[in-house]
Amino acid sequence: MNGKFISFEGPDGAGKTSVIQQIQRELEDQLGTEKVMYTREPGGNKISEQIRKVLFDGQNTDMDGRTEALLFAAARRQHIVSEIIPGLKAGKVILCDRFVDSSIAYQGAGRGLGEKEIWQINQFAIDGLMPALTIYLDIESEIGLKRIAEHRSNQVNRLDEEKLEFHRTVRQSYLKLYQNYPERIKLIDASQPLEKVIEDVKTTIHDRFSDLFKKRVINNENDYCNCSIKG
């Protein structure tokens, strides 16, 4: 498969949506809209979006942790079959908002179901498919939740409403994944101004895929040409 699979991870309030939107716009300027695909988990297709509604419904407070984990895995499987594999075969750059690492951090660690156990459940779902690069946007839990309260109060879902300790546990699991898989997972400090976060993400993507975000040198410092680059 000729495409590039990049996932974006991070605790709640890390600013993934804003970062991905800007990265998508700039890649579309460089490659053309037909060569860049944004998608998300859970979701990304009709079936997985229906599962997403069940998972994030604020009334489903009595959902069992294993049920939650299995629903995420089911949504992921359909997402892979319907969107990711066809996109990779078509040679697209896929920007995916969350993937398996989220399940390991949120259900494995946060829900206390076991990180290894959640990884094993998802082996059946992903059938060996993993991102070539994972951008992990790291932020302290208190800061992330404060951002949600200030800027996303009308979009809070069932997981956002968990207690602070839950979110701290999730972040520690992410940091452990980063330490265990340094070749795939690259950490970006998401507490920085958005413009700096985006530049760091572009640098990281270019370091892995040298044909994306073409470099130029200004004043002996690496910078990026944000002009449209076709072909």
Number of C-alpha atoms within 10 A of each C-alpha: 11 11 19 20 22 21 26 24 24 26 26 24 25 24 21 19 13 11 20 19 12 13 20 18 13 21 21 19 16 21 18 15 14 11 16 22 19 17 17 19 20 27 20 22 18 13 15 23 17 13 17 18 13 14 22 17 12 14 10 11 11 7 11 10 15 14 11 17 21 17 18 25 26 20 23 26 20 20 25 18 14 16 16 26 17 14 22 17 12 14 17 21 24 23 23 21 22 22 22 21 25 21 24 27 27 24 23 24 24 23 20 14 16 15 20 12 12 23 17 12 15 22 14 12 22 19 10 8 12 15 18 15 19 27 23 27 24 23 21 18 22 14 14 20 22 13 16 18 15 9 11 13 10 9 9 13 15 13 16 18 12 11 10 13 12 18 25 17 19 26 23 17 21 26 17 12 18 19 13 11 11 11 12 18 23 20 20 19 16 24 17 11 9 13 11 14 18 19 15 16 22 20 20 19 20 16 12 13 14 12 11 18 25 17 15 12 10 9 6 7 8 11 16 16 12 14 11 14 16 9 6
